[in-house]
Every structure is written in structure tokens, then in C-alpha cells.
Amino acid sequence: FGSHCSFTSDDRAHRLRPMSMRLCLFFGLAALSSVLLLAIFLRTHSAAGSAKLSASPAKAKARSWVTVSFSDVPQEELRRRSVEFLCTQDSVCKEEAVSLWIGMFPKGADRTPIGPQIWEAANPPWLATSPIKWKPVAATSGEVSFFLESMHFPEVEFVLFSNGTTFPIEIAVSNAVAFADAQGPKHLRLARATGGASTMQVSWSSSLRDETATVRWGTEPGSYPHSASANASTYTKGDMCGPPASTHGWTDAPWFYSATMVSLPPPGTHVYYSVGSGAMGWSDERWFRVPQATSGEATMKVVVVADVGETSVDGAQYHWMEPFAVNTTTFASLHVHSKQRKELRVGRETKARGAEAAELVLHIGDLSYATGYASKWDAFMSQIEVLTATAPYMTVQGNHERDWPNSGDDFGGRDSGGECGIPTQERFPMPVPDGDQDAGWYSFDQGPVHFVMMNTEMSASRGSPQWQFFQKDLAAVDRKVTPWIVFSGHRPMYTSSPDLGKRAATNSSHVGFNLVDGRWWGDVEHLLVEYKVDLCLWGHIHNAELTCPLAGGRCVQPPAPGEYDAPVHAVIGNGGQSLSRFCVGKCCCSSVDPKCEATCLLMPHWSKWRMDRFGYATLVVEGSSNLTINFYADCVGEAFGKTMRTCTEYNKLMYSHTLSRRPDLWVPDMTV
């Protein structure tokens, strides 16, 4: 069939092909599948026994390397050329002729060939169980290295295939590699719990079901006078809403544990903790600082990320590749773990305002991009643990966590790959009203800020349950205690980049509500303006952008310096999963690169700063007077769409913007 009948490993490029072509190709291939799969079965058994495959060491710890050696592969297997799409990043792929490849699987996984499928968010290798990851090989003998993330599988094995990934032929299986800490607690993550600053929820995962699982904690390292029992839950293949989550993307889920530490010591105290049980084993000791109580005089730092994904550091191929995601989470973690540091401001170096470590992380949707491929969750959870085990990690669901037809979301797309929110809700229980994790909206206070978290995948039209929650919640905020309100959700209310091409065709710079991502934005904005929300944080669009104080699509000036004007909107969707550029063709208008006038003329007047590089943001809040948002770039000095090998600067602060208010703005006027 050649390249026309290969199914790309870049899912998003595949989905852009005309549906008629995809259906034509699918039914044409399906007509041959029974014959080809029979031939593959016969060929597999005739080839087995000649090639050799081994993995070393046979017992390994999580986050370690395994060497896979192969030899005695018949030349005829190497010559079985299949045109494959090999990617260095999601959407950055090229066609290559590949026959041999080695995949990593949970031991005993069903590897029956299934032929090409047309499931949304799915990609080859087309086997009954998709590999965790895989690497092409171009010789009849040699070795490749795989990095083992912190996974819940007790054992993995490696399998050598020929004939590419569309109709793969299995020719050799390695010995199993056992995890030395297979049942141990993994992927520790903190979250704010109901009950204020004196409580903290901790969650973790384990392959073992144990009713005695516990969190132990204290204020001195190694001493745990306090404990709390954990609740356990999991989900099954039958809970998934559709493919690939319910088919070749499925692997058995671990058990998920959550416990709440209560009656914590005063805010700012270091708490040392460990989770597990006698049968499960105990995690290494971790620590966190007790959250600040609400106070209009407090200072705090917050890390904000969105649209991140996970990175396979060994260079293997895997579903929806995000090779830059680990840079974002690593650089962001420096703010969480550093007690005193310096931030690079544009053109000069100054001591960071709020130099204490960040005490909170917001992830505003599109977390792992597993989209039905369950093994990606382990890799993502392992990657972010450097953040989640030390600071509360507060999430909202995005389209790639929640959306699936007839499952209750308001969009009905297939972006979750059949997960329909369940894997996310099990891993990240949030302090939602009445415990309804699927509803997904909630709020909490920390320091001088009231945080409101929106579920943009559910309706927020006037009178809807979510809209009513916002109205009641915002009306109850005491601005003397929490003078700042930060509102967050995945899909943005305002964004300038998605329809640049259409605006170029009409020579228009007018951009209003992003109605594609929410027909309810007018209803929501009315509440934001009425209750004087200060800052709105969004993801979904894969870049960074900041607006002026904005209402009804127009910039608003304050009545006087330090007075309230309108919400400022920030898109922070540049965490790792590809980038959406501010370009029409090669004519671009990023604020941090050379500008092309024709595209800049298309930008709405309210778009004050833009960046299409990978990165994240921080918020630094100084009492009731100042809230500063800082935008960081992971890499500076490199051409778009490449690796990070030619960066001239890393983790650079690119732009800062401060909202300033009169210190007495929310103090009632007692003048008679």
C-alpha cells in the first residue's frame, strides 16, 4: 500500500486527513485484514525461535535504565519495509521505512494484531494491547536502552517485531524485568482539602489493595506521631466510555489511595510525612509547608501550568509525544523547592518578590494527554511528583480528560480517547461541592487569594448548576480577608490566535468572546465583572498571552489609580504539548521574536503580550497591594519545532505584569 495506507503515529496529523479517505483506506485494509492477520499468525510462528532478545537487569528499580539486546534476526525480517511516521514531537514527524521495532509491554499483555483502526485519538502499533513505548531498530543485532518510569506493573517484557506497526509480526520476546518496588506507594500528590489551612489531602497509587494503608506525619524528620487511614478506589475497563481507552489502550489500573491530614500545626510549619502500610511498604519521607491561613496581609507564590503531557527521556516513540514537557515541570519545580532564589527579569537581574518557595501549583486542564492510553498516566504521574509531593497540586479537567459523546460533558467530542474523566478524577480528587468529582468546579482560599476553579467542559450558562455555584461563591467572598480573586478554567474566554487565518482573509482585527469554547462566556463574564475578579487563567490554546483589563471585548481603564478596572486574562497553554503560533504563514507576531507587521495588524487591541514558546507562569502576591504574573520560557534562542539542544538560555523570565490596588480598596468607607 505504500505511504498512502500507513496510519501515522502522529494522531493529530492523522485526524486532519479527509474522513472519506480514512474510511476508504480503513475498509480497503479491512477487506484484507483476515488474510493478512492469518499470514501474520503463520509467519510469527515460523519466525519464532531464530531471533533472540534479552533484557538486563532482570530486576530493576523505578526510574532506572534497562538494556535490551537482540541478535540472530534473519535478514528477510529487516527487509520487510513498512512506511512509518517517526516523531520527535507530536506533529513533528517524518516518514521512514521501518521493519524492525522493539516494544515494552506489561508482562503477559495480549499482543494479537488487530489491523488498522479509525478510533479518534488512536495510533499504531495496531495490537490488542498498545506498547507502553517502542523504538525502531535498523540492524539484525545490537542493543537499545529503555528508561523505566515509576510504573504500577509488577513486570514488563520487551518484544521484537518486524513488518512495521500497521501489521506487525512478533518474532522474539525477552525475559521479564521485575520491579524491585512493584507494590510500593507511588506518585504521591497533595491537594487542598475542605477544612481550611489546617488540613491537607495526600493521594498515592499502588498495585496492592490494602485496607490498612495510612499516612503518617509529624513536624520533625523521621518522627510521625500522627496518622490517618486512607480510602481506596480504582476503575475497570468497563468504566471507560469508548476506544482506545476501552480497547488497545487499556491496561489494568492501580489502586488509588487518599487520606486527609487534619489539625495541622500553624501555617508555614514544615510537615514531614510518609504513606503506605506494612504490606505495601512505606514511601520515602516527603515534606510540605502548612498552607497560609487567609489574610489580606500575606504574601505567596503560585506556579501555573497547563497543556503539559509527559516526556519519555529515552527517546522512544509513544502516543502523543511531548518531549519538552519534562522541561516545564522540572523548571517549575525549582520554584517549589527553592527557599531563596533569583528570577531573571527582562534585561536585568533582580531579587524575586516573594522569594519564598511557591506553596501552590495550579494545573489548568490537559494533564497527561493519555487520551485512552493508560500507561501514559504512570509516566506523567512520575514526572510531576517533583511538584505534587511538596505543594498542593490543584487541577481542573480539560477536553483531553473529559470529553466523550453522551457522557455528560457539554461538547460531546472524542478528545478524551474514551476516558470521559474517570482516570483523572480517580488520581486527582479535588475539594468539589458534595463530592461530585465529575462536576469538577470548586473554590478554596489560600493566603490573600480566593481561587475559583471552573470546569469548562460543562455548561456555565446563566442558571446552570455551575453558574449558580459561581454566583453564590463570588458573592460570599470577603475582600478584606482575601482581597484577590483568581478564576481558572481550561478553555479560554479570550484568545487571539485560533482564527488568525480567517482574519487575514477578511483583514479584520476584531476578536470577541471565544464562543467555540463556550457559548456561555457572556453569562460568566457578567459575574466576573460584577464581583470584581482580578485575574483569569486559561489553557487549551498552546501558547501564552496576556490581555488588558477586559470586559465585553474592550479594554477598561480604572476610575483612578489603584481602583478596580476589569479582569485581566492570561492564557498559559504552552506547557509541552505542541505550540500554536501567532503566525499567518511565515508572518508572525510573537512579542518575544521579530514581528511581521501584516500579522500584527490582525491582533486585537486587547492582546498586550504574546509568546509561542514552551514554558509556564508564576503568580507572586504581596498582600492586598500587588499581584504579579511572570511568564517563563523553557528555552530561548532555538528555532521553532526543534529540540532544546541549541538553547542559549534556559528557564528565562520573559515578561512580568503587575496588578496594583490601593491597600484600602476593600476597606469600607466609614465616612458619614
KEMARNU-29799 format. One record per residue (C-alpha): z, x negated, y. Coordinates in Angstrom, 3 decimals, m for minus. Layout:
// residues N
zz_xx_yy
Z_X_Y
...
END
This chain:
// residues 672
zz_xx_yy
0.000_0.000_0.000
0.466_m2.962_2.342
2.346_m2.674_5.597
1.435_0.996_6.104
3.566_2.047_3.149
6.565_m0.184_3.786
9.645_1.541_5.171
11.146_m0.563_7.910
14.708_m1.835_7.698
14.909_m1.038_11.410
15.803_2.629_11.209
15.184_3.383_14.885
11.666_1.956_14.826
11.020_3.970_11.653
12.101_7.190_13.318
9.576_6.626_16.097
6.681_6.904_13.661
4.929_10.285_13.799
6.540_12.760_11.423
3.175_13.649_9.914
2.591_10.020_8.956
6.074_9.757_7.481
5.623_12.909_5.418
2.174_11.796_4.318
3.487_8.439_3.270
6.501_9.959_1.556
4.573_12.460_m0.554
1.920_9.880_m1.347
4.581_7.486_m2.565
6.491_10.248_m4.320
3.408_11.051_m6.376
3.518_7.524_m7.729
7.287_7.197_m7.975
7.731_8.419_m11.539
5.125_5.971_m12.831
6.349_3.104_m10.680
10.019_3.667_m11.457
9.235_3.719_m15.174
7.315_0.482_m14.733
10.237_m0.992_m12.824
12.625_0.003_m15.618
10.451_m1.645_m18.245
9.820_m4.686_m16.075
13.547_m5.069_m15.334
14.416_m5.257_m18.987
11.604_m7.678_m19.772
12.592_m9.967_m16.875
16.328_m9.888_m17.543
17.658_m12.946_m19.302
15.321_m15.527_m17.789
16.669_m15.836_m14.234
20.269_m16.977_m13.685
22.662_m16.019_m10.902
26.253_m17.138_m10.298
28.834_m16.759_m7.513
31.595_m19.183_m6.591
34.542_m18.997_m6.252
35.240_m16.206_m8.740
38.383_m15.230_m6.819
38.386_m15.216_m3.044
40.426_m14.017_m0.102
39.116_m11.684_2.546
37.244_m13.365_5.379
36.050_m16.271_3.257
32.694_m17.612_2.055
31.034_m17.262_m1.342
28.126_m19.393_m2.551
25.554_m17.637_m4.708
23.334_m19.915_m6.820
20.110_m18.821_m8.509
17.762_m20.646_m10.872
15.047_m20.252_m13.511
13.341_m17.437_m11.637
9.797_m17.013_m13.026
7.075_m17.875_m10.531
5.485_m14.481_m11.107
8.553_m12.837_m9.550
8.190_m14.939_m6.425
4.545_m13.924_m6.150
5.318_m10.207_m6.132
4.810_m9.851_m2.382
6.065_m6.780_m0.524
5.794_m6.434_3.229
9.305_m6.009_4.619
10.789_m5.724_8.084
13.310_m8.515_8.563
15.507_m8.119_11.613
17.500_m10.460_13.809
18.876_m7.429_15.661
18.426_m3.684_15.479
14.951_m3.005_16.957
14.123_m6.752_16.959
12.260_m7.022_13.652
9.103_m8.557_12.250
7.028_m8.046_9.143
7.305_m10.690_6.456
6.052_m10.932_2.891
9.147_m10.897_0.697
9.588_m10.530_m3.043
12.962_m12.028_m3.957
16.243_m10.979_m2.400
19.937_m11.088_m3.294
22.214_m8.165_m2.530
26.003_m7.822_m2.539
27.391_m4.679_m4.238
30.745_m3.264_m5.295
31.110_m4.186_m8.949
29.584_m1.562_m11.223
27.624_0.188_m8.461
24.687_2.321_m9.586
21.597_0.287_m8.732
18.955_2.667_m10.078
15.762_2.525_m7.967
15.226_5.815_m6.117
11.959_5.171_m4.278
11.375_5.735_m0.555
13.337_8.489_1.183
12.862_10.181_4.552
16.514_10.685_5.395
17.301_10.180_9.067
19.352_7.051_9.796
18.462_5.616_6.361
16.658_2.478_5.318
15.806_0.375_2.245
16.644_m1.208_m0.149
15.969_2.075_m1.947
18.610_2.046_m4.658
21.119_4.673_m5.760
23.780_2.527_m4.040
22.687_0.619_m0.974
23.802_m3.043_m0.953
26.623_m3.968_1.381
24.198_m6.563_2.738
21.343_m8.706_1.430
19.385_m11.881_2.017
15.743_m12.718_1.257
15.055_m15.876_m0.765
11.786_m17.803_m0.900
12.209_m20.098_m3.901
12.757_m19.893_m7.653
16.038_m21.791_m7.404
18.603_m22.562_m4.726
21.683_m21.066_m3.157
22.704_m18.770_m0.327
26.092_m18.102_1.280
27.704_m14.738_1.949
30.757_m14.071_4.108
33.284_m11.674_2.582
34.800_m9.388_5.160
38.141_m7.687_4.588
36.962_m5.015_2.141
38.805_m2.486_0.007
36.712_m3.100_m3.128
38.637_m4.976_m5.850
35.500_m6.884_m6.911
31.942_m7.466_m5.753
28.920_m8.829_m7.570
25.591_m10.232_m6.476
22.237_m9.076_m7.801
18.831_m10.777_m7.637
15.805_m8.509_m7.174
12.078_m9.062_m6.951
9.243_m6.856_m5.660
10.847_m6.315_m2.244
13.135_m3.487_m1.196
10.949_m0.384_m1.495
10.536_m0.563_m5.284
12.965_m3.376_m6.185
13.105_m4.875_m9.667
16.514_m6.137_m10.813
16.236_m9.478_m12.601
19.712_m11.069_m12.616
23.386_m10.208_m11.991
26.121_m12.684_m11.065
29.663_m12.905_m12.310
32.111_m10.721_m10.397
34.034_m12.091_m7.424
37.539_m10.641_m7.274
39.529_m10.268_m4.071
42.883_m12.033_m4.269
44.394_m9.441_m1.922
42.462_m6.385_m3.081
45.305_m3.850_m2.766
46.965_m5.324_0.294
47.170_m3.443_3.609
44.044_m3.932_5.694
42.617_m3.051_9.077
45.851_m2.464_10.994
45.386_m0.345_14.075
47.724_1.003_16.730
47.376_4.186_18.738
49.429_6.099_21.254
51.349_8.937_19.641
52.802_12.124_21.031
56.283_11.425_22.350
55.583_9.089_25.253
56.147_5.355_25.621
58.955_5.286_23.076
56.588_5.985_20.159
53.678_4.125_18.585
51.444_5.101_15.675
50.209_2.450_13.243
47.472_3.076_10.677
46.035_0.935_7.897
43.904_1.109_4.752
44.431_0.152_1.113
42.668_0.747_m2.183
46.070_1.761_m3.634
47.639_5.206_m3.342
51.366_4.634_m2.797
53.822_7.278_m1.599
56.357_4.595_m0.658
54.098_2.976_1.958
56.093_2.132_5.062
56.012_0.426_8.446
58.978_m1.882_9.194
59.727_m3.198_12.678
62.196_m4.965_14.924
62.476_m6.941_18.153
62.807_m10.371_16.515
60.154_m12.115_14.381
60.810_m11.628_10.663
63.604_m9.104_11.192
62.819_m5.430_10.529
65.903_m3.218_10.811
63.809_m0.083_11.414
61.287_1.672_9.175
59.208_4.829_8.910
57.357_6.340_5.976
53.587_6.732_6.099
51.368_9.692_5.298
48.312_9.012_3.123
44.915_10.686_3.013
41.341_9.948_2.008
37.974_11.697_1.690
35.404_12.074_m1.072
31.649_12.065_m1.417
31.744_15.857_m1.451
33.259_15.868_2.042
30.137_14.293_3.511
27.667_16.626_5.182
24.387_15.065_4.075
22.353_11.938_3.303
22.580_8.999_3.405
26.385_9.442_3.558
26.298_11.717_0.521
23.717_9.661_m1.375
22.861_5.972_m1.496
25.054_5.091_1.487
28.211_6.283_m0.261
30.917_4.030_m1.650
34.397_5.247_m2.548
36.706_5.419_0.469
40.103_3.682_0.538
43.398_5.424_1.218
44.309_5.767_4.888
47.942_5.478_5.958
49.581_6.442_9.246
53.208_6.108_10.321
54.919_6.591_13.672
57.494_4.203_15.087
59.987_6.142_17.205
62.896_5.318_19.519
61.253_2.052_20.508
63.091_m0.355_22.837
62.408_m0.418_26.598
58.827_m0.775_27.892
57.499_m4.320_27.809
59.638_m5.357_24.826
57.805_m7.200_22.051
57.986_m5.333_18.740
57.208_m7.203_15.506
56.026_m5.149_12.543
54.633_m5.239_9.014
53.135_m2.456_6.881
52.787_m1.886_3.145
55.060_m1.435_0.123
56.398_m3.292_m2.877
53.386_m2.317_m4.994
50.808_m2.674_m2.240
52.224_m5.843_m0.760
53.081_m6.409_2.876
50.787_m7.281_5.753
51.236_m10.391_7.826
53.570_m9.806_10.751
51.933_m8.393_13.866
53.325_m7.551_17.280
52.747_m5.323_20.288
54.382_m4.640_23.614
56.068_m1.283_24.081
53.836_0.714_26.457
54.865_1.144_30.049
56.571_4.359_30.978
54.794_6.456_33.568
55.334_5.065_37.043
53.347_5.084_40.238
54.532_1.537_40.925
53.455_m0.014_37.605
50.569_m2.428_37.096
48.460_m2.583_33.956
45.230_m3.874_32.441
42.921_m1.894_30.131
39.932_m3.088_28.048
36.966_m0.687_27.779
34.147_m0.899_25.202
31.502_1.483_23.861
28.490_1.452_21.529
29.600_m1.663_19.670
28.800_m1.844_15.933
29.575_m4.742_13.608
28.214_m8.224_13.043
27.567_m9.902_9.714
28.293_m13.508_10.636
26.377_m14.901_7.634
23.001_m13.738_8.976
22.426_m11.250_6.163
20.321_m8.113_6.525
22.257_m4.849_6.704
21.999_m1.323_8.017
21.512_m1.257_11.788
22.105_m4.890_12.691
24.334_m5.660_15.697
24.557_m9.470_15.761
26.062_m9.532_19.269
28.850_m7.011_18.656
31.338_m9.638_17.462
30.960_m11.481_20.772
32.045_m8.396_22.687
35.098_m7.757_20.517
36.044_m11.453_20.488
35.790_m11.894_24.250
37.551_m8.590_24.886
40.408_m9.707_22.638
41.119_m12.618_24.990
42.454_m10.077_27.480
44.711_m8.530_24.845
46.201_m11.792_23.570
46.343_m13.841_26.776
49.535_m13.555_28.835
48.181_m15.573_31.741
44.516_m16.304_32.308
41.873_m16.721_34.975
38.873_m14.465_35.487
35.557_m15.724_36.840
34.649_m13.717_39.867
31.136_m13.815_41.224
30.704_m17.144_42.995
34.340_m18.255_42.833
37.337_m18.564_40.532
40.496_m16.683_41.367
43.681_m15.779_39.592
43.267_m12.407_37.916
45.055_m9.482_39.465
47.317_m8.102_36.777
47.364_m11.397_34.870
49.495_m9.952_32.079
47.668_m9.183_28.861
45.827_m5.887_28.502
48.061_m3.280_26.928
45.456_m0.676_26.023
41.888_m0.538_24.642
39.513_2.407_25.095
36.512_2.700_22.760
34.327_5.451_24.203
32.291_6.503_21.193
29.732_4.997_18.806
32.146_2.747_16.965
30.785_1.157_13.780
27.252_2.635_13.585
27.892_3.112_9.875
25.849_6.346_10.109
26.262_7.118_6.444
26.562_3.564_5.071
30.229_3.483_4.122
30.537_m0.254_3.523
29.857_m0.912_7.228
33.222_0.620_8.058
35.081_m2.195_6.295
33.184_m4.854_8.233
33.736_m3.067_11.555
37.435_m2.496_10.957
37.864_m6.150_10.016
36.042_m7.235_13.178
38.118_m5.169_15.611
41.512_m5.872_14.034
41.980_m8.681_16.547
42.203_m5.856_19.099
43.623_m2.940_17.166
46.683_m4.628_15.626
48.070_m5.677_19.022
47.145_m2.934_21.506
46.730_0.836_21.157
43.059_1.455_20.371
42.138_4.880_21.701
38.818_6.364_20.624
36.548_9.338_21.190
33.724_10.404_18.929
30.098_9.730_19.817
26.906_11.173_18.426
26.751_8.497_15.720
30.187_9.521_14.479
29.952_13.297_14.705
26.524_14.934_14.965
25.068_16.789_11.979
23.295_20.175_11.734
25.544_23.191_11.167
28.703_21.079_11.071
30.285_22.335_14.285
29.054_19.930_16.957
27.030_21.278_19.857
23.905_19.121_19.469
23.027_19.567_15.798
21.258_16.250_15.445
21.453_13.930_12.443
22.808_10.906_14.273
25.929_10.559_12.097
23.877_9.987_8.952
25.769_12.809_7.257
29.293_11.593_8.133
29.932_14.506_10.542
33.018_12.771_11.960
35.129_12.606_8.809
35.266_8.805_8.270
36.094_8.314_11.959
38.800_10.955_12.064
40.481_9.522_8.956
40.514_5.994_10.367
41.394_6.818_13.960
43.818_9.755_14.177
44.378_10.455_17.861
47.111_12.485_19.639
44.946_15.608_19.808
46.390_19.058_20.575
47.562_20.903_17.448
46.409_18.015_15.263
42.760_19.139_15.337
41.037_15.767_14.924
37.571_17.354_14.801
38.056_18.941_18.228
38.714_15.417_19.446
39.806_15.919_23.056
43.242_14.797_24.237
45.139_13.082_27.048
48.020_10.652_27.473
49.889_8.770_30.188
50.449_5.044_30.432
51.850_3.230_33.447
50.311_4.639_36.635
47.352_6.314_34.890
46.712_9.684_33.295
43.919_9.273_30.741
41.775_12.237_29.678
39.510_11.799_26.633
36.530_14.147_26.225
34.588_14.973_23.069
31.060_15.112_24.465
29.705_16.288_21.107
31.463_19.641_21.577
30.811_22.242_24.247
32.650_21.896_27.543
31.074_24.884_29.260
33.291_26.997_31.502
35.703_28.991_29.364
35.210_26.905_26.212
38.349_25.554_24.469
37.625_22.043_25.722
37.029_23.175_29.308
40.253_25.201_29.216
42.125_22.146_27.956
40.790_20.047_30.841
41.697_22.688_33.403
45.254_23.091_32.149
45.784_19.363_31.623
44.454_18.251_35.007
46.360_20.963_36.853
49.614_19.651_35.357
49.231_16.004_36.427
51.990_14.786_38.740
50.173_12.331_41.010
53.438_10.898_42.301
54.119_9.645_38.749
50.555_8.929_37.578
48.572_8.523_40.806
45.325_7.659_38.971
43.245_9.863_36.665
40.679_8.186_34.387
38.346_10.524_32.490
36.342_9.219_29.487
33.674_10.554_27.136
30.695_9.248_25.200
27.582_10.903_26.648
27.308_10.217_30.408
27.262_12.765_33.175
25.130_10.440_35.319
22.777_7.640_34.205
19.623_6.284_35.832
17.747_4.541_33.023
16.657_7.039_30.308
13.750_8.679_32.177
12.512_5.736_34.225
9.037_6.049_32.755
8.756_9.720_33.728
9.977_8.990_37.241
7.430_6.195_37.540
4.671_8.653_36.657
5.784_11.017_39.428
7.031_8.307_41.833
10.403_10.051_42.067
13.864_8.574_42.558
15.693_11.891_42.204
18.191_11.936_39.335
20.768_14.701_38.903
23.001_15.606_36.004
22.112_14.082_32.653
21.518_17.554_31.207
20.001_16.205_27.996
23.503_15.037_27.094
25.422_18.068_28.326
24.285_21.325_29.889
27.932_21.832_30.895
28.139_18.926_33.328
28.266_21.221_36.359
31.273_23.023_34.912
33.037_19.762_34.066
32.281_18.117_37.414
33.786_21.083_39.217
37.108_20.297_37.508
36.809_16.557_38.150
36.322_17.111_41.878
38.872_19.925_42.177
41.615_17.858_40.546
40.536_14.603_42.207
39.673_12.490_39.169
39.217_8.886_40.275
37.054_7.229_37.621
34.826_8.449_34.780
33.958_6.105_31.904
30.940_6.758_29.674
28.912_5.127_26.900
25.838_6.269_24.898
23.272_4.616_27.182
23.150_0.978_26.138
23.667_m0.751_29.460
26.237_m0.975_32.254
26.017_0.953_35.508
28.318_1.938_38.385
27.833_4.741_40.885
29.184_5.529_44.319
31.867_8.255_44.562
29.658_11.084_43.378
29.587_14.884_43.412
26.583_17.128_42.896
24.305_14.112_42.693
25.255_12.880_46.173
27.462_10.056_47.398
30.663_11.199_49.078
32.483_9.428_51.892
36.287_9.718_52.211
37.629_11.607_55.250
39.491_8.443_56.228
40.096_5.002_54.702
42.327_5.318_51.631
41.691_9.038_51.230
40.181_10.577_48.093
36.402_10.983_48.047
34.943_11.831_44.595
34.796_10.470_41.043
33.125_7.102_40.526
31.119_6.952_37.278
30.756_3.863_35.081
28.516_3.560_32.032
29.763_0.857_29.643
27.425_1.311_26.657
26.481_m2.358_26.330
28.944_m3.301_23.595
26.496_m4.586_20.989
24.044_m2.007_19.629
20.728_m3.000_21.274
20.135_m2.625_25.019
18.447_m0.045_27.245
16.738_m1.906_30.043
16.279_m0.896_33.666
12.551_m1.501_33.360
9.177_0.173_33.600
7.045_m2.123_31.502
7.896_m5.635_32.686
9.018_m4.466_36.117
12.844_m4.370_36.072
15.719_m3.636_38.424
18.932_m5.023_36.991
21.454_m6.144_39.599
22.013_m9.486_37.855
18.384_m10.563_37.338
15.314_m10.924_39.555
14.339_m7.490_40.840
10.928_m5.826_40.827
10.521_m3.600_43.863
8.442_m0.874_42.214
11.179_m0.055_39.696
13.985_m0.483_42.228
12.351_2.211_44.362
12.784_4.613_41.438
16.533_4.093_41.262
18.663_6.982_42.567
20.642_6.281_45.710
23.916_6.700_43.822
23.263_3.837_41.368
25.085_0.976_43.086
25.127_m1.703_40.362
23.341_m2.165_37.024
23.300_m4.692_34.156
21.368_m4.685_30.874
23.264_m7.442_29.070
25.824_m7.151_26.306
29.416_m7.003_27.462
32.475_m4.876_28.191
34.740_m3.904_31.089
38.370_m4.092_32.118
40.464_m1.959_34.433
43.212_m3.563_36.486
45.561_m1.052_38.113
48.008_m2.053_40.852
50.477_0.750_41.411
49.108_3.618_43.440
47.039_1.413_45.751
44.177_m0.196_43.804
42.184_0.345_40.625
39.600_m2.367_39.916
36.855_m2.154_37.313
35.449_m5.503_36.138
32.161_m5.826_34.255
31.791_m8.819_31.913
28.645_m10.238_30.307
28.962_m11.878_26.890
26.106_m14.263_27.629
24.384_m15.440_30.823
21.173_m17.436_31.070
19.311_m16.238_27.995
16.095_m14.281_27.660
16.438_m10.658_26.586
16.320_m9.906_22.857
17.046_m13.410_21.597
20.150_m14.983_20.077
23.102_m16.334_22.065
22.184_m19.950_21.366
20.848_m20.701_24.837
23.619_m19.143_26.929
24.556_m21.160_29.987
27.792_m19.200_30.466
29.898_m17.015_28.205
32.232_m14.113_28.928
31.433_m14.158_32.623
32.786_m11.653_35.113
29.602_m10.299_36.726
30.860_m7.617_39.096
34.087_m6.051_40.354
34.623_m2.842_42.259
37.965_m1.648_43.634
39.008_1.918_44.362
41.658_1.857_47.078
44.051_4.618_48.034
46.789_4.924_50.634
50.127_4.233_48.909
51.470_7.529_50.256
48.361_9.569_49.427
50.131_11.711_46.832
53.466_11.933_48.660
53.935_15.474_50.038
53.826_15.767_53.806
57.316_16.980_54.765
56.410_17.474_58.442
57.450_20.911_59.702
END
